[in-house]
Amino acid sequence: MVVNIGKVLSNDWEYVKKEIKAINDATTSNGAILKVIFENDYLPEDMHKIKLCEICTELKVAGLQYLA
């Protein structure tokens, strides 16, 4: 999945977290793993990337193992 850049840039973290959780739950309940794409070119602040990593860690997104 690609995160909703508009919601990230407007710091609507509750929405972002709920969306990632919903998709992660649907994905993992069907035996798959979720890869979350941040689109870093559009994120002007490192704090956005840090917050997204924190959310994905908290939600135990399995695709974290693919970070490069």
C-alpha positions in Angstrom: 0.0 0.0 0.0 1.0 3.6 -0.5 0.3 5.9 2.5 -2.1 8.7 2.0 0.4 11.6 1.4 -2.2 14.3 1.9 -3.1 12.9 5.4 0.6 12.5 6.3 1.4 16.1 5.2 -1.5 17.4 7.2 -0.4 15.4 10.2 -3.7 13.5 10.4 -1.9 10.6 12.1 -5.1 9.1 13.5 -6.4 8.6 10.0 -3.1 7.3 8.7 -2.9 4.8 11.6 -6.4 3.6 11.1 -5.9 3.1 7.4 -2.7 1.2 7.8 -4.2 -1.0 10.5 -7.3 -1.8 8.4 -5.2 -2.8 5.4 -2.7 -4.7 7.6 -5.4 -6.6 9.3 -7.1 -7.6 6.0 -3.7 -8.6 4.5 -2.4 -10.7 7.4 -5.7 -12.4 8.1 -5.4 -13.8 4.5 -1.9 -15.1 5.1 -0.1 -12.3 3.3 2.3 -9.5 4.4 1.9 -5.8 3.9 4.5 -3.5 2.4 3.8 0.1 3.3 5.3 2.6 0.8 6.0 6.1 2.2 6.8 8.0 -1.0 9.7 9.8 0.7 10.2 12.2 -2.2 7.0 14.0 -1.1 7.9 14.1 2.6 9.8 17.3 3.3 10.4 16.6 7.0 12.3 13.6 8.5 9.7 13.7 11.3 7.1 12.4 8.8 9.2 9.4 8.0 10.0 8.8 11.7 6.3 8.9 12.6 5.3 6.5 9.8 8.0 4.1 11.0 6.7 4.4 14.6 3.1 3.7 13.4 4.1 0.7 11.4 6.2 -0.7 14.3 3.3 -0.2 16.7 1.0 -2.0 14.4 3.5 -4.8 13.8 3.4 -4.5 10.0 5.2 -7.6 8.9 6.7 -5.9 5.8 9.1 -4.0 8.0 11.6 -6.8 7.3 11.9 -5.4 3.8 13.2 -2.0 4.7 16.2 -1.0 2.7 
